[in-house]
Amino acid sequence: MSASNEWTEYHLTPKGWVTGSEKTDFNLAEHPRPHDAVQTVKVRDYLSSIYSTVEHTRTIIWEAKDVQAIAKLKAKFGEAPDLA
């Protein structure tokens, strides 16, 4: 069992990055992907033990086939935010 495993999914939409499902060490809140999303990124902080360092990862877990829409929205809104 890890010391900490927290993550948030962010969805890129025409309105910007929208927070989706989130997991903290004590809670899981699931939210569906917005219908107008073009990409979903999972941002994760993982601490395997109290003696290790935090592993921070960003993983694209879903994206639409419209690469031009993704590029356009990323140019406007940038990359997914970090965990709060």
N, CA, C and O of each residue as an XYZ file, in Angstrom:
336
protein
N       0.832     -1.175      0.000
C       0.000      0.000      0.000
C       0.883      1.246      0.000
O       1.856      1.326      0.749
N       0.543      2.195     -0.826
C       1.337      3.417     -0.925
C       1.037      4.357      0.240
O      -0.002      4.265      0.893
N       1.979      5.258      0.475
C       1.774      6.266      1.512
C       0.774      7.320      1.032
O       0.018      7.874      1.830
N       0.774      7.595     -0.277
C      -0.165      8.562     -0.840
C      -0.300      8.314     -2.334
O       0.687      8.058     -3.025
N      -1.528      8.391     -2.824
C      -1.800      8.215     -4.251
C      -2.987      9.110     -4.605
O      -4.140      8.689     -4.508
N      -2.699     10.336     -5.012
C      -3.749     11.295     -5.326
C      -3.676     11.666     -6.799
O      -2.592     11.772     -7.372
N      -4.858     11.865     -7.412
C      -4.880     12.241     -8.813
C      -6.145     13.031     -9.130
O      -7.150     12.958     -8.423
N      -6.055     13.783    -10.217
C      -7.192     14.537    -10.742
C      -7.175     14.399    -12.250
O      -6.117     14.460    -12.876
N      -8.356     14.211    -12.836
C      -8.495     14.224    -14.285
C      -8.944     15.619    -14.705
O      -9.844     16.205    -14.103
N      -8.304     16.137    -15.746
C      -8.676     17.431    -16.316
C      -9.097     17.204    -17.762
O      -8.438     16.478    -18.507
N     -10.206     17.835    -18.149
C     -10.745     17.701    -19.499
C     -10.575     19.030    -20.239
O     -10.978     20.082    -19.744
N      -9.981     18.967    -21.415
C      -9.820     20.157    -22.249
C     -11.086     20.351    -23.068
O     -11.469     19.483    -23.852
N     -11.735     21.501    -22.880
C     -12.989     21.818    -23.562
C     -12.875     23.211    -24.194
O     -11.900     23.918    -23.936
N     -13.835     23.614    -25.003
C     -13.817     24.982    -25.560
C     -13.863     26.072    -24.478
O     -13.544     27.227    -24.764
N     -14.247     25.732    -23.262
C     -14.262     26.693    -22.149
C     -12.954     26.686    -21.371
O     -12.777     27.497    -20.462
N     -12.039     25.792    -21.707
C     -10.773     25.649    -20.987
C     -10.692     24.297    -20.309
O     -11.446     23.378    -20.630
N      -9.764     24.185    -19.361
C      -9.589     22.940    -18.617
C     -10.649     22.839    -17.528
O     -10.817     23.752    -16.721
N     -11.360     21.718    -17.518
C     -12.436     21.469    -16.568
C     -12.016     20.294    -15.681
O     -11.545     19.268    -16.173
N     -12.192     20.457    -14.373
C     -11.853     19.386    -13.436
C     -12.859     18.254    -13.556
O     -14.070     18.473    -13.583
N     -12.330     17.042    -13.626
C     -13.172     15.851    -13.697
C     -13.071     15.054    -12.418
O     -13.092     15.620    -11.325
N     -12.964     13.757    -12.544
C     -12.869     12.882    -11.381
C     -11.595     13.183    -10.599
O     -10.568     13.556    -11.166
N     -11.691     13.009     -9.276
C     -10.551     13.275     -8.404
C     -10.462     12.205     -7.331
O     -11.479     11.722     -6.834
N      -9.231     11.837     -6.978
C      -9.013     10.919     -5.868
C      -7.983     11.531     -4.935
O      -6.868     11.860     -5.341
N      -8.377     11.676     -3.686
C      -7.419     12.032     -2.653
C      -7.213     10.781     -1.810
O      -7.828      9.745     -2.064
N      -6.363     10.877     -0.827
C      -6.108      9.703      0.010
C      -7.346      9.281      0.802
O      -7.417      8.153      1.290
N      -8.321     10.185      0.930
C      -9.484      9.890      1.757
C     -10.810      9.970      1.024
O     -11.858      9.775      1.640
N     -10.797     10.251     -0.268
C     -12.053     10.467     -0.983
C     -11.879     10.182     -2.477
O     -10.801     10.374     -3.040
N     -12.951      9.727     -3.095
C     -13.007      9.554     -4.546
C     -14.280     10.229     -5.036
O     -15.382      9.883     -4.609
N     -14.119     11.191     -5.932
C     -15.267     11.880     -6.525
C     -15.219     11.647     -8.027
O     -14.300     12.110     -8.703
N     -16.207     10.930     -8.549
C     -16.232     10.601     -9.970
C     -17.197     11.520    -10.713
O     -18.328     11.741    -10.281
N     -16.725     12.047    -11.832
C     -17.516     12.934    -12.676
C     -17.351     12.490    -14.129
O     -16.237     12.159    -14.537
N     -18.416     12.473    -14.915
C     -18.295     12.057    -16.312
C     -17.530     13.086    -17.147
O     -17.476     14.268    -16.807
N     -16.948     12.615    -18.231
C     -16.248     13.499    -19.164
C     -17.283     14.392    -19.847
O     -18.321     13.894    -20.284
N     -17.026     15.705    -19.951
C     -17.952     16.592    -20.652
C     -18.099     16.183    -22.122
O     -17.150     15.692    -22.732
N     -19.280     16.387    -22.677
C     -19.544     15.975    -24.060
C     -18.682     16.726    -25.077
O     -18.440     16.219    -26.173
N     -18.216     17.933    -24.723
C     -17.429     18.728    -25.667
C     -15.917     18.642    -25.421
O     -15.149     19.406    -26.006
N     -15.492     17.717    -24.560
C     -14.059     17.548    -24.276
C     -13.331     16.995    -25.500
O     -13.883     16.205    -26.267
N     -12.080     17.426    -25.664
C     -11.250     16.904    -26.755
C     -10.049     16.129    -26.223
O      -9.386     15.415    -26.975
N      -9.764     16.268    -24.920
C      -8.645     15.532    -24.323
C      -8.855     15.432    -22.814
O      -9.402     16.339    -22.186
N      -8.410     14.310    -22.246
C      -8.440     14.119    -20.801
C      -7.035     13.753    -20.337
O      -6.403     12.843    -20.873
N      -6.563     14.478    -19.335
C      -5.239     14.259    -18.770
C      -5.393     13.922    -17.290
O      -6.112     14.603    -16.558
N      -4.704     12.857    -16.858
C      -4.684     12.510    -15.428
C      -3.371     13.018    -14.854
O      -2.291     12.649    -15.317
N      -3.476     13.870    -13.838
C      -2.313     14.394    -13.130
C      -2.257     13.676    -11.789
O      -3.223     13.686    -11.025
N      -1.108     13.048    -11.510
C      -1.024     12.154    -10.351
C       0.212     12.457     -9.515
O       1.297     12.690    -10.046
N       0.030     12.451     -8.199
C       1.129     12.499     -7.242
C       1.102     11.194     -6.462
O       0.106     10.855     -5.824
N       2.217     10.467     -6.523
C       2.296      9.147     -5.891
C       3.518      9.107     -4.979
O       4.626      9.456     -5.385
N       3.296      8.677     -3.749
C       4.360      8.532     -2.776
C       4.334      7.084     -2.298
O       3.418      6.675     -1.585
N       5.342      6.315     -2.694
C       5.311      4.881     -2.381
C       5.526      4.596     -0.897
O       4.978      3.629     -0.368
N       6.319      5.428     -0.221
C       6.526      5.269      1.220
C       6.913      6.627      1.796
O       7.200      7.571      1.060
N       6.916      6.707      3.104
C       7.282      7.979      3.729
C       8.759      8.315      3.523
O       9.187      9.434      3.804
N       9.525      7.364      3.042
C      10.953      7.569      2.824
C      11.283      7.915      1.374
O      12.436      8.213      1.063
N      10.315      7.881      0.505
C      10.564      8.129     -0.919
C      10.188      9.559     -1.300
O       9.656     10.315     -0.487
N      10.472      9.909     -2.538
C      10.072     11.218     -3.053
C       8.790     11.064     -3.865
O       8.482      9.983     -4.367
N       8.061     12.145     -3.981
C       6.785     12.134     -4.706
C       7.047     12.005     -6.205
O       7.869     12.727     -6.770
N       6.338     11.079     -6.832
C       6.377     10.930     -8.291
C       5.210     11.726     -8.858
O       4.054     11.430     -8.556
N       5.502     12.731     -9.675
C       4.468     13.563    -10.284
C       4.386     13.180    -11.763
O       5.372     13.295    -12.492
N       3.221     12.729    -12.199
C       3.066     12.322    -13.599
C       1.848     12.991    -14.221
O       0.898     13.367    -13.534
N       1.904     13.127    -15.539
C       0.793     13.613    -16.355
C       0.627     12.601    -17.474
O       1.572     12.313    -18.209
N      -0.574     12.065    -17.600
C      -0.819     11.047    -18.610
C      -2.087     11.386    -19.381
O      -3.137     11.630    -18.787
N      -1.984     11.401    -20.716
C      -3.170     11.575    -21.538
C      -3.903     10.239    -21.518
O      -3.371      9.228    -21.976
N      -5.121     10.234    -20.988
C      -5.850      8.968    -20.886
C      -6.948      8.853    -21.940
O      -7.506      7.774    -22.142
N      -7.259      9.961    -22.612
C      -8.235      9.927    -23.704
C      -8.059     11.188    -24.531
O      -7.754     12.258    -24.005
N      -8.258     11.045    -25.840
C      -8.317     12.244    -26.681
C      -9.132     11.967    -27.924
O      -9.191     10.840    -28.416
N      -9.761     13.025    -28.425
C     -10.568     12.951    -29.637
C      -9.646     12.775    -30.841
O      -8.441     13.010    -30.749
N     -10.212     12.367    -31.949
C      -9.413     12.175    -33.157
C      -9.084     13.488    -33.844
O      -8.235     13.516    -34.735
N      -9.732     14.568    -33.455
C      -9.537     15.884    -34.072
C      -8.291     16.561    -33.487
O      -8.390     17.349    -32.546
N      -7.133     16.250    -34.045
C      -5.874     16.783    -33.514
C      -5.782     18.299    -33.683
O      -5.120     18.968    -32.889
N      -6.433     18.844    -34.698
C      -6.418     20.299    -34.887
C      -7.178     21.006    -33.767
O      -6.742     22.054    -33.291
N      -8.296     20.450    -33.349
C      -9.058     21.040    -32.240
C      -8.248     20.997    -30.953
O      -8.250     21.960    -30.186
N      -7.559     19.892    -30.709
C      -6.717     19.763    -29.516
C      -5.617     20.810    -29.548
O      -5.387     21.503    -28.557
N      -4.937     20.928    -30.677
C      -3.837     21.888    -30.806
C      -4.344     23.321    -30.615
O      -3.692     24.124    -29.947
N      -5.479     23.637    -31.187
C      -6.048     24.983    -31.076
C      -6.384     25.322    -29.619
O      -6.063     26.409    -29.139
N      -7.027     24.391    -28.927
C      -7.400     24.649    -27.539
C      -6.186     24.674    -26.612
O      -6.161     25.444    -25.652
N      -5.187     23.847    -26.885
C      -3.964     23.881    -26.070
C      -3.208     25.187    -26.282
O      -2.613     25.723    -25.346
N      -3.230     25.702    -27.513
C      -2.589     26.990    -27.776
C      -3.280     28.102    -26.995
O      -2.636     29.049    -26.546
N      -4.585     27.980    -26.840
C      -5.365     28.995    -26.130
C      -5.284     28.846    -24.608
O      -5.161     29.846    -23.900
N      -5.353     27.595    -24.088
C      -5.451     27.369    -22.657
C      -4.214     26.735    -22.022
O      -4.150     26.622    -20.798
N      -3.233     26.320    -22.821
C      -2.027     25.709    -22.282
C      -2.240     24.265    -21.869
O      -3.235     23.633    -22.227
N      -1.281     23.758    -21.106
C      -1.344     22.379    -20.635
C      -2.258     22.275    -19.425
O      -2.630     23.284    -18.825
N      -2.617     21.044    -19.073
C      -3.484     20.796    -17.913
C      -2.825     21.355    -16.652
O      -1.601     21.318    -16.520
N      -3.634     21.872    -15.727
C      -3.073     22.410    -14.482
C      -2.490     21.315    -13.604
O      -2.734     20.128    -13.823
N      -1.722     21.726    -12.613
C      -1.196     20.790    -11.622
C      -2.247     20.536    -10.552
O      -3.276     21.210    -10.498
N      -1.976     19.570     -9.716
C      -2.884     19.289     -8.604
C      -2.918     20.488     -7.672
O      -1.921     21.190     -7.500
N      -4.058     20.707     -7.086
C      -4.229     21.851     -6.172
C      -3.524     21.608     -4.861
O      -3.560     22.460     -3.973
